Amino acid sequence: MTRPLFVAALALSLPLVSGACSKPAEAEGAPAAVSPPVELAAPADVKRVDIAVTDSGFSPSTIELKKGEPVVLRFTRTTKSECLKAIAIPDLKIEKDLPMNTQVEVAVTPEKEGKMVLQCWMAMIKATINVVGS
């Protein structure tokens, strides 16, 4: 195939390829869809803490939990920041992806008192988890 013919064939096929990979357009002005909670493993009566993951980081930036008390941390990421596409709680060996506009639940039961770090997967943006005696 000659170069001009190859370039023309490539140019004609691009709309087909790009159309196959694109998502359908959402209704203009419609609110962003929020998926149902992910991996709901805790009973309904377990304490839940909502954590917003935004351009400003984690909100609240300090979370107080009780030693030995099960709790579900509910994350909702609304920022496109690559740094906040996943979180980690190193002391609990937890790493979790945070898809955009999707509530992600992480069940934890802290077993020792003290401070733990909640951070983005790159360890650049942080919040504090204070675990107090029960």
QUIHU-V390805 format. One record per backbone hydrogen bond with DSSP energy under -0.5 kcal/mol. NH is the residue of the N-H (numbers start at 0). CO is the residue of the C=O. If there is no record, write none. Layout:
# QUIHU-V390805
nh/co
NH/CO
NH/CO
This chain:
# QUIHU-V390805
nh/co
5/1
6/2
7/3
8/4
9/5
10/6
11/7
12/8
13/9
14/10
16/12
17/13
18/14
19/15
20/16
21/17
29/26
34/32
34/100
37/102
40/38
45/42
46/69
48/71
49/47
50/73
51/58
52/75
53/51
53/56
56/53
58/51
62/127
64/62
64/129
66/131
67/109
68/65
69/67
70/107
71/46
72/70
72/105
73/48
73/71
74/72
74/103
75/50
76/98
76/101
77/52
77/75
78/52
83/80
84/81
86/95
87/118
88/93
91/88
92/88
92/89
93/88
95/86
97/84
100/76
101/98
102/34
103/74
104/37
105/72
107/70
113/130
115/128
117/126
118/87
119/124
120/82
120/85
121/82
122/119
126/117
127/60
128/115
129/62
129/127
130/113
130/128
131/64
131/129
